[in-house]
């Protein structure tokens, strides 16, 4: 450690502060950049500040790294340690690409909350994007909060991206209202099932795959990736409780393989879906016979025992791939057009999950814990994410209040 007066160069007359303590772990000299002060008194204060930072765990080596370089190392380490799925990994790589674009020569020590707020606002203005927790900037900021949180205490006193960054960086009136998801009325559910049955040809299993998958989803509310991973062995025939699926796996369209577990659940965890109708079970039995006959004729082995194996693509069927989510969503939109669904709201397979959840939530005879359990959620998440008042209940309550008043 040394303080000396500079006699030449652009810092002539100033005091240079050199501090090179040993890393308490590696015992090697730490590379702390020299700093300058106008007076000797300020130089002494600066020296004391640096020593205090070193003693309290400030990591100068980490602080001097480029943000993009540090984030890249973080991502690779997390992918290995946490076993990220391909979709998660790709999402983080997109965040890395954005960081490299906006912070190309910025070092970790230069990041603070004001810098991140400026970045968030510039990013939105550059791309003319919407603002919300589920928007592009919302997901990027959530990633960066998790990343910077690893360096609180070592580089930062507090995380430069606070929790709830959208509300912290943007006014409420700047934010875009989250686009709601379309949910079907009971009448529309009946109409959708009817057009599915009309389009089925049990002698031609190729036209049945996506339609039957959608019918199953209407009644069970499974996530698309759970629906894709359904095996014939998952179908349970219970004398007391009817027919339902016992599921424990999900398919990834990104990695083209089974995940080995349900979403956000440990390996080995499973759950039972809501029951399906006797009519659907009969159709599934007939389809199973047609599927087996078709696969035998094409000499294809259904190694995963998939119910919804992609029969429409020989190579994918041979590789053991189930029907993809894109095909399922396209079929759902075609069926929706046939029953007159024309909406600006989100309309996809997840709409069927929302429909099941909302229907269960609005049935006074269905306990919330059971509804949450069969959908694979906690009660809190079930209530917050999926529960919506149906049009039928809304109309009932308005008519009742309209006739009798609130009091």
KAQUI-V486541 format. One record per backbone hydrogen bond with DSSP energy under -0.5 kcal/mol. NH is the residue of the N-H (numbers start at 0). CO is the residue of the C=O. If there is no record, write none. Layout:
nh co
NH CO
NH CO
//
This chain:
nh co
1 17
3 15
5 13
11 8
12 5
13 10
14 36
15 3
16 34
17 1
17 15
18 16
22 27
26 22
29 20
31 29
32 30
34 16
36 14
42 38
43 39
44 40
45 41
46 42
47 43
48 44
49 45
50 46
51 47
52 48
53 49
54 50
55 51
56 53
57 52
58 153
59 57
62 58
63 59
64 61
66 105
67 102
69 65
70 66
71 67
72 68
73 69
74 70
75 71
76 72
77 73
78 74
79 75
80 76
81 77
82 78
83 78
88 84
89 85
90 86
91 87
92 88
93 89
94 90
95 91
96 92
97 93
98 94
99 95
100 96
101 97
102 98
105 102
107 64
108 62
109 106
110 107
115 111
116 112
117 113
118 114
119 115
120 116
121 117
122 118
123 119
124 120
125 121
126 122
127 123
128 123
134 131
138 134
139 135
140 136
141 137
142 138
143 139
144 140
145 141
146 142
147 143
148 144
149 145
149 146
150 147
151 148
152 155
153 150
154 150
155 150
161 159
167 163
168 164
169 165
173 170
174 170
174 171
175 130
181 345
188 184
189 185
190 186
191 187
192 188
193 189
194 190
195 191
196 192
197 193
198 194
199 195
199 196
203 200
206 203
207 204
208 204
211 207
212 208
213 209
214 210
215 211
216 212
217 213
218 214
219 215
220 216
225 222
226 222
227 223
228 224
229 226
231 304
233 230
234 231
235 233
235 243
237 235
237 241
238 236
241 237
242 275
243 235
245 233
246 244
246 270
250 224
251 256
252 250
255 251
256 251
258 249
259 249
264 261
268 265
270 246
272 244
275 242
280 276
281 277
282 278
283 279
284 280
285 281
286 282
287 283
288 284
289 285
290 286
291 287
292 288
293 289
294 290
295 291
296 292
297 293
298 294
298 295
299 294
301 299
302 300
304 301
306 229
307 229
308 305
309 320
310 308
312 309
316 312
317 313
318 314
319 315
319 316
320 315
322 307
327 323
328 324
329 325
330 326
331 327
332 328
333 329
334 330
335 331
336 332
337 333
338 334
338 335
339 336
340 335
341 339
345 179
350 347
351 347
351 348
352 348
353 349
354 350
355 351
356 352
357 353
358 354
359 355
360 356
361 357
362 359
363 361
365 362
366 364
370 366
371 367
372 368
373 369
374 370
375 371
375 372
376 371
381 377
382 378
383 379
384 380
385 380
385 381
386 381
387 385
393 389
394 390
395 391
396 392
397 393
398 394
399 395
400 396
401 397
402 398
403 399
404 400
//
